Every structure is written in C-alpha cells, then in structure tokens.
Amino acid sequence: MIDISKRFPMTTLREAYERAKDVNPWVFEGLIASSVTTIYGKSKVGKSYLVSSMLLSLLLPDREFLGVQPSDPTKVWKPVILWTDPDSDNEYGRRLIPELPEDVDIEIPSFYVGRTTQSDEWEALTDHLLSQGYNFVILDNLMGATGDTNDALAVTAVYDGLTRLTSRGVPVVVLHHESEKGVKSRVLLRLSVYSILRPRKQPAVVRSGRPRPR
C-alpha cells in the first residue's frame, strides 16, 4: 500500500510562503541556484575543474568562484559528490586535496551511483544523504545516472529523485556531457567561464533547471 503522505508530500501555500522568505535563491549570485543548476559541455572541457573550484569556494574562506563568493558566507556547507564514470572519484581527489590547507579537516564524500533510474533507489539514497546532514550535492554526470539522456523517462526519474533534495533546501549541481556534435542551444551565461577552462576548448555552459531530452 502506498504511503500517500510520503509518496506525494503536500505543502500548503502558507508553508511555501514562509519557507521561501528564508531561502536565498542563489548559492553563488547569478551563477549557482539554490535549487538545481545544470553545467554542460563536451567531455574534457573542464566541467569537473569548474565544480572543484566551486567546492573550494564553499569550504574555504575568501575563496572566489568565477569572481563571486557564496551568497551566505555564514553557512557551513557539507557537500557530497555522486559519481558515475570510472576514476571520477580519484579525479576529484587529485583536484581538491592539494588545494586544502593541511591544518583544515575537510572531507567531501563521494558515492558511486552508476545508472540510477528507479524511484526506490533515489528514495533510499536521498534519505541517507539527508540523514547525514549533507547540504550540497554534485551529480557527475547525468549520462551515467540515466544511461541515456535521450530517454525522457530515465531523465525524469533522476530529476524526480533530485527534487527530493531540493525540496528540503539542498542545492544540486548536475554535470551533463554535451554531444560531440556540439551544443545546439546557444543560450550561454555571460560569464568568464572560458577563462577558467582550458584554452581553445568550447566552454562549459551553466543553466538552471532540467536539460530537454533530445
């Protein structure tokens, strides 16, 4: 029997209003939303480098991300990485650990999730993340989690799972590998993303919301 209150959680208009008053819509003003932000680009363009820079800015004082500091400098962030591709956890380790001060005890757990398209899987995973107090989630990457980003049902299942986090005030950043044929959408943020990535590479694109299945 389905638990209606758990499967279809209800929010009253008054509850939504009161909660919205206390929520900053941005983690990084104009860059990373407090709900879902998708960063996409071709493989090896530097998306994980961008995410590593973002995480360091959240965890280290006075550290900027694309020229911007976190909107709430008083918040204590506890990020976690959900990864899918071989060696992704090692790559983040190589990028992040050398940048952390030796006298600072900071940990960013990485969970291998692979293809995860079942609602019960996401329910178990998100319940665990929330119970452990993680309050910023990276999903690297959408193709690995869905198996096929052209599969609308799989993409919807993943974002429905992530909504279980954002509805509890946990921002989510999703990395998405663009087709090697190039980015079809040319709606780019006017940011200095290009300067932080490798020269002469197509820059990663930052967008809030879900990518449209092609």
N, C-alpha and C positions, 0 to 999 in steps of 0.2 A: 504494500500500500504506500502511495506517495505522501510524503510529509509536505503538505501544501505550503506551510509557513517557511520551510527550508528551501523547497524547490522554486517557489515563486515569492520571494521576500517582498513585503509591502512597505512602502514609505508613504506617510501622509504628507500632504502639501506643506503643512506647518513644520513637520520634521525636516523636510528637504530645505525649506527656507532657513531654518535655524542652523542647519548644518552648513549650508552654503555661505552663511555670514562668516563662518570661522575658517573657511577654506580659501587659501591663496590659489588662484588658478594656474600659477606658474611655479615651477621649481627653479628654473632659470628664466627670468623675464624675457618673453618673446621667443624663447628657444625650446625649452622642455616643459611640457604641460604637466599639471598635477594629475591628469588622467592618463591617456595613452598617447605616446609620441612614437611615430614610426620613422626610422632612419634607413634609407635605402640607397643602393648604389651597386656598381659591379663588384664582383669578387676582387679582393686585394686592393680596393681603392682606399681603404683606411677607416672603415666603419668601427672596427674594434679599437683602433687608436683613438678615435673620437670618443668612444664610450669610456675608455680608460682615463682620458683627460677629464671627462665629466665626473667619474667616480672620485678621482683625486681631489677635484674641486669641492665635492660634497664632504670629503673626510678631512681635508687639511685646511687650516685657517688661512685666509687671504690668498687662496689659490683660485685663479680665474679659469672659466671655461668659455672659450671664444670671446674673451674680453668681459665676461659677465660673472659675477659672484652669485651664490644661491640667494633666492629671494628672502628666505628666512634664515639669517645667519645664526640664530639661536637653536635651531632644530638639530637634534642628534640623529644622524642618519645611520641606518643599519641595512646596507644594500646586500643583494644576493644576485647571483648570475645563474640563469638556466641555459645550459648549452646543449648543442646537438651534434656539431661536427667534430671529427677526430682532432685532437690536440688543442681544441679551443680553450680548455681549462689551463693547459700549460702556457698557451699564448698570453692569457691574461696574467698569469703568474710572472712571466718574463717582463711584461709591460709595467706591472704595478709594483711589485716588491722592491725593485731598485729605487723607486721614487718615494718610498715610505721612510721616514726617519727611523733610525734604529731604536730610539727610545720610546717610540709610539707603538702601542699594542693595538693594531688594527687588523681585523680579519674580514674577508669577503668570501663567504662560502660559495661554492659552485656545485650545482646539481645537474647531473646528466639527465636530460628528459627524453631525448630522441623524438621519435614520432609519437605525439600525444594528442589524440583526437577524440577520446572518449570522455563524456561528462563526468563519470565517476573517478577517472584518473585526475582530472583537473580539480574536482571537489576535494579529493584526498590531498593533493599537492598544495592547493591554496590554503586549506585548513591547517596544514602543517606549517606553512610559511607564516601565517597569521599568528599561530600559537607560539612561534619562536620570536615574534616581535620584529620580523623583517619589514621594513617600510619603504623600500625602493627596489624594484625588480627589473632586471635586464633579461630579455629573451633573445638569445643569439643562436638560431635565427628562425624566421618564420617558415622558410622552405623545409628546414629539418623537422620542425614541430608538426607541420601539416603533411609532409610527404609530397605535396603538390599544391602550389599556391593558386593553381587554376581550378582546384576543387573547392567550390564555394561552401560545401558542407563542412569540409575539414577546416577551412579558414574561419568559418563562423563558430565552430566548436572551440577553436583556440581562443578567439576573442571573447566568446562567452565565458570561458574559464578565466581569462584575464580580468573580465568585468567583476568577477568575484573579489578581486583585489582592489580595483579602483573604487568600487562601491564602498569599500572600507577605508578609503583615504590613502591607498598605496599607489603611488605613481608607477607606471610601467613604460619602459622603453623597448620597442621591438626593432630588431635588425632584420632587414629584408634584402636578399640578394636580387638585384635587378638582372633581367635577361641580358646576355652578352650582345643582343641586337640593339641595346641602348634603351634609354629612358624615354618612354612615349610621352609622359607628361612633362611639360617644360615649366611647370609652376614651381619655381625654386625660391627658397628663402634668400633674401638679400643679406647674406652673412659672409664672413670671411672664412667659410668652411674650406675653400680651396687652399688657403694659405697654411692650414694646419695639416693638410693631407700631402701625399707625395706629389711632386711637381709633374705636370703634364698628364695627370690622371683625371678622369671625369670625377667631379666632386660628389660626395655623398649628399643626399637630399634629406632634409628634415621636415617631417609633416606630422601634424596631429591627426589622429583618427585611424581608421582602417584603410588599407590599400584595397582597391577594387580588383576582384578576380578578373583575369584577362581571358 
